[in-house]
Amino acid sequence: MQLHSGGGRRTGWDAGPEVVTFAASHVTRSYPAERPGRRAWIRAAAIVAIVVTSGYLVWRVTSTLDGAALWLAVWLLVMELHALVSLALHTFDLWDLDAAPPAAPPAGPLGRLAQPRVAVLIPTYNEPREVLLPTVAAAVALRPGHETWVLDDGARPWVAELAAELGAHYRTRPDRDHAKAGNINAILPELEVELIAVFDADHIAHADFLTRTMPYFADRRVALVQTPQEFYNAESFEHVRTRRGRGFGEQQLFYRAVSAGRNRWGAAFWCGTNAVLRLAALREVGGVATDSLTEDIHTTIRMHRRGWRTVYHNEVLAVGLAAGNVQQYLGQRLRWGSGAMQVLRRENPAVVSGLRLTQRISYLSTLLGWFESWRTLGYLVLPVATVLSGGLPVAAAPEVFLPVFAAVFLGQRLALRLLAREHATVWHAVVFEVLRLPANLRATLALLRPRSRPFAVTAKGRGGQARDRMPVPRLLVGLAATQLVGFGWYAASVAGAGPVHYPVAWVAHGAAAWMVLNTAVLGIAIRRIRSPRYGVERRAAVRFPVRGQALFDDRPVGLQDVSLTGASVSAAAGAVTVGQRGTLSFTTGSGVPLCLPAVVRSVSPPSSGGAVQVGTEFDGVTDRAVAGLALALFRTDLSPDLIYRAVPARPAAADEPQQPHDAVA
């Protein structure tokens, strides 16, 4: 909104409330099919990189080990071999992103399930109101008619009240055995439906979620339809932005490319949320798996072993809350990695019966991917070991080795970049490989030292009043210090003041350059961890930029950003004061009027144009009003009035008319 001043002209402060426009979502919901020519080019580049790398490794074994320090040479060779295997698995996963079974049209037949009964399940434990409320509101408002269950392992009275007010069923249980998996399993015997949709407590569904996923179940052998996970807090710890302004999420490559590629191999698996499952299939395998922390992939393995089919629908139909700081980020990865090791021990897809070869490879690509952190650790430590010992990991002339190594390395980078389909950058991928080290190394060690690890819910929402910086994991501090010690040792040795003599100088110089690069990557990772931007979260809810005017009581104000707990507005100097109470009124883009009681918490000094920035906090707002605001903020395309209905005794049929509801106020 532009502010104007001057004699006789109407200013921004004279205008009344208008329809508010919420900022466009950063999420790309779906992508067009890949052009055949581009797909062929990507496949050719990947195959060439694999062939060239294979030839390079043969040359390394036959021509570069004689005269090298065997312990260093084998160390480097094993890491290079692992890189080749990783590239081959990556190529397998990303061979074809568009292979998905066709879905029946939304109005078409669904086999014998002409109008399948659906239950939407929301397991929750300790999530705050501002996280849980929009999830429940969007779930209840989904089309077609269904029943919504809030499964509260926290047994919180306010959650029961919230569910009743928004039109959802509420259920708790006397124990919390097996965490989320046990929570879902506890309600399965009570459900009289064909399909269940599962959402984590922080994932808000789009209006089309059920209508876009249910048609796949016309195939009676389809047990699961999984959709991507995307995140609405695009400034989270997991998100980066390039100098050109393009944003990436650390999980984007997995959810928008790797998972879609698994349709070709019949190996799409449940990712815990944003999915629809056939209840009969879930019951056939004994419910959700409870003997690993990654109950989702474990359950899918059992479904595939029984011959059930799965589908990955590569369209964003829900958005969630990404990890806001390094503690949340590493906590998630530790849980996922530990669960992957439990699956490898208890139901290893390499050896269990009932899986096709392509499914085995696909599962192993996911589960063994956690060991890539050991290769990253090796690349960080090897150059230090080289300069400290003076040993040779490679015995070859520099004019031969360096060009060959460079060609192979660049070929691998090009292939990986093309396979990623612009869902990740090489540089940011390297930084996050380092950031994941503390969690991934600890998780993979669980394969050798199996012990029970409790399910830990990732904290969401406000973490404190002060935005304290996050501590840096000791492993990263130690690795950074190791690089500096190694470089100091190298400098002293080159100057003749150190105890080590380098018989082949170019190897030592190359190792030193390698340490400089390692130090830069570690420095960027540590800087990201320590940034106040990724410290303890003070805000109770994510803010969304908006454009439009509103009224604070009878005073026109300009909306700038809105969250579920408050709003930032611009106002004329002197129009409002700290502590003042009033009602913030505006109309959403869908034409729904909102009237939100608020109190002024802060007022900035006036700008040169006479405007002040005002921070307000909603106070005494009804859950219904917040639900209406949530559906607009998260751009669900759901009408807020759909959620104000009593809990039905049975799920409404798809063509059952909605009853009139109270106005949002």
VENSUL-V10799 format. One record per backbone hydrogen bond with DSSP energy under -1.0 kcal/mol. CO is the residue of the C=O (numbers start at 1). NH is the residue of the N-H. Records with the same first field share a line. If there is no record, write none. Layout:
CO->NH / NH
This chain:
11->14
18->587
21->547
29->316
35->39
36->40
37->41
38->42
39->43
40->44
41->45
42->46
43->47
44->48
45->49
46->50
47->51
48->52
49->53
50->54
51->55
52->56
53->57
54->58
55->59
56->60
57->61
58->62
59->63
60->64
64->395
65->68
69->73
70->74
71->75
72->76
73->77
74->78
75->79
76->80
77->81
78->82
79->83
80->84
81->85
82->86
83->87
84->88
85->89
86->90
87->91
88->92
89->93
90->94
92->95
98->100
105->108
110->113
112->114
117->194 / 195
118->147
119->197
120->149
121->199
122->151
124->153
128->131 / 132
129->133
132->136
133->137
134->138
135->139
136->140
137->141
139->142
147->120
148->169
149->122
150->171
151->124
156->160
157->161
158->162
159->163
160->164
161->165
162->166
163->167 / 168
169->150
171->152
176->179
178->182
179->183
180->184
181->185
182->186
184->187
187->190
188->191
194->279
195->119
196->277
197->121
198->274 / 275
200->203
204->319
206->209
208->212
209->213
210->214
213->216
214->217
215->218
216->219
219->222
221->309
223->278
224->311
225->276
226->313
230->320
232->234
233->236
236->239
238->250
240->248
242->245
246->242
248->240
249->252
251->255
252->256
253->257 / 258
254->259
257->261
260->263
262->267
263->266
274->227
275->198
276->225
277->196
278->282
279->283
280->284
281->285
282->287
283->286
294->298
295->299
296->300
297->301
298->302
299->303
300->304
301->305
302->306
303->308
304->307
309->223
311->226
313->315
317->206
319->204
320->232
323->237
325->329
326->330
327->331
328->332
329->333
330->334
331->335
332->336
333->337
334->338
335->339
336->340
337->341
338->342
339->343
340->344
341->345
342->346
343->347
348->351 / 352
356->360
357->361
358->362
359->363
360->364
361->365
362->366
363->367
364->368
368->371
369->372
371->374
372->376
373->377
374->378
375->379
376->380
377->381
378->382
381->385
382->386
383->387
384->388
385->389
386->390
392->69
397->400 / 401
398->402
400->404
401->405
402->406
403->407
404->408
405->409
406->410
407->411
408->412
409->413
410->414
411->415
412->416
413->417
414->418
415->419
416->420
418->421
420->423
425->429
426->430
427->431
428->432
429->433
430->434
431->435
432->436
434->437
436->440
437->441
438->442
439->443
440->444
441->445
443->446
444->447
445->448 / 449
466->468
468->536
473->477
474->478
475->479
476->480
477->481
478->482
479->483
480->484
481->485
482->486
483->487
484->488
485->489
486->490
487->491
488->492
489->493
490->494
491->495
492->497 / 498
493->496
504->508
505->509
506->510
507->511
508->512
509->513
510->514
511->515
512->516
513->517
514->518
515->519
516->520
517->521
518->522
519->523
520->524
521->525
522->526
523->527
524->528
525->529
526->530
531->534
532->535
537->463 / 464
544->562
545->23
547->21
548->559
549->18
550->557
551->585
552->555
555->552
557->550
558->570
560->546
561->568
562->544
565->618
566->563
567->616
568->560 / 561
569->614
570->558
571->612
572->575
577->580
580->600
582->598
583->553
584->596
585->551
586->594
587->20
588->591
592->588
594->586
596->584
597->619
598->582
599->617
600->579
602->615
607->610
610->573
611->607
612->571
613->604
614->569
615->601 / 602
616->567
617->599
622->626
623->627
624->628
625->629
626->630
627->631
628->632
629->633
630->634
631->636
632->635
636->207
639->642
640->643
643->645
653->656
